Amino acid sequence: MSGVAAVPSYVVMQPTTLCNLDCAYCYLPFRAADRRMPVLVAEAVAASVNPWAAAERFSVVWHGGEPLAAGREHLAALLAPFGPEVEHHVQTNATLIDDAWCEFFAEHRMRVSVSVDGPRERNGDRVTRGGQPAYDRILRGVAALRRHGLPFSALAVVSRPEPGLATELYAYFLDLGCDVLGINIEETEGVNTRDNAHDPADVTTFWAELVAAWRREPRIHLREVEWSLRYASAVLDDLADEILPRRLDPIPTIGHDGSVTVLSPELAGFTDPRYGDFSSGNVLDTPLAEILLGTERTPWVGEFLAGVEACRASCPYFGFCGGGHAANRYFELGRFDGTETEHCRNSKIRLLEGVLEHARDHQSPAA
C-alpha cells in the first residue's frame, strides 16, 4: 500500500450542516446552522461519480449534520443528478423518520444506517437541542423502518467500555432488528475534546465479549469482528499482503459548499495555522476527478503519508489497520505524522487482541 488512489470507492455528501440533536460526543462544528448544499454541487459531483459507478460498484453516503433535516424535496433534488448505478446510503439519527421518509427510501433504493447507542440508559449523550432525551424518537423511526420492511444498519458509540456491556449491546441490537452493526469506541476529534483513554484490559475484554456474543448467535453482520476475522484468516493463509488496498481510498467528503476534504470526513470545516482549511479544492471550480488526481499535492496529505510510513516501520498491527485515520492523528496528536493514537489502541490494537483472546479461551484441546 503506497499513496492515495485517484478513484474512490465511495463519496460522502453533506446535504446540510444542521442536526436536530446535540449529542455530547459529536465532532461536527456547525451542527446548529442550516447550511444546505446547492443542487449545483450535487450535479458537479455526479459528473465524476456517474462514470465511476458505470465501471464498478460505487456508493454515495449522505451524512450531515442530520441528512434528513434537509427535507425530502431538497434531498430528492440532490439525488436526481446521480445515475441508476449509484448506490445511496444515509446515516441518520432516525428521529425524523416516518412513513413518508420510508416511502422516500424505498423509491430511491436508499440504504439506511441508524445511529443509536443501545438500550435507553446507554443513550444519555444523545439529546435534543433542548437537552431532552432523543431515545423514544429514535425508536419511533426504527419502528417505521420495520413497519415498511426496510432493512437497516445500526451504528453505536461506546463511551465507556466495561465488563458485560458488549453482551448487553449485542442482545439489544438482535432485538432491534438491524442486519449490520458497527461499534465505534468514542473518539477525541473535532469539537469533541473528551478524553478517550481507557484501561487496556477493559477494552480488550469488551471486544472479546462481543466476539463471544456474536458467535453464540451470528445473525448480524458485525463490522469490526468480521474485519478482524478476515485479517486473521488471511494471515493464516499467508495472504495478509492482499488485505490492504494497493493505495489508500481518498474517501472524498463533499461539504455543503462543494469543498472537498479527503481521507477523513471529520476534518471538514476545520482549519489549521499551518495548512489553513483541509480542503483539496471545490467541485464548483474543478471537477472532482481532477481534484483527486492531485490529492497528494495537498500539503497536509504529505505529512499524513509520512505518518503512515512511520506506522509501517514501527507497528506490528500495520497490516490490519493500514496506518489509521488522518483525523485521529490530528485531533489527538496535533499533527499528521505521528503514529499510535488512543483510537488505534481502542479500535484496532485492542480489537484484534480481543478476537485473539477469545480464540485462545475457546480453542479445542490438543488431540
Sequence and secondary structure as in RCSB ss.txt:
>XXXX:A:sequence
MSGVAAVPSYVVMQPTTLCNLDCAYCYLPFRAADRRMPVLVAEAVAASVNPWAAAERFSVVWHGGEPLAAGREHL
AALLAPFGPEVEHHVQTNATLIDDAWCEFFAEHRMRVSVSVDGPRERNGDRVTRGGQPAYDRILRGVAALRRHGL
PFSALAVVSRPEPGLATELYAYFLDLGCDVLGINIEETEGVNTRDNAHDPADVTTFWAELVAAWRREPRIHLREV
EWSLRYASAVLDDLADEILPRRLDPIPTIGHDGSVTVLSPELAGFTDPRYGDFSSGNVLDTPLAEILLGTERTPW
VGEFLAGVEACRASCPYFGFCGGGHAANRYFELGRFDGTETEHCRNSKIRLLEGVLEHARDHQSPAA
>XXXX:A:secstr
  SB SS SEEEE SBS  SB  TT   S TTS  B  HHHHHHHHHHHHHHHHHS  EEEE SS GGGG HHHH
HHHHTTS TT EEEEEE STT  HHHHHHHHHTTEEEEEE  SSGGG TT BBTTS B HHHHHHHHHHHHHTT 
 EEEEEEESS  TTHHHHHHHHHHHHT SEEEEEE   BTTB       HHHHHHHHHHHHHHHHHS  SEEHHH
HHHHHHHHHHHTT GGGTS SSB    EE TTSBEE S GGGTT EETTTEE    BTTTS HHHHHHTGGGSHH
HHHHHHHHHHHHHH TTHHHHTT  HHHHHHHHSSSS    HHHIIIIIHHHHHHHHHHHHT     
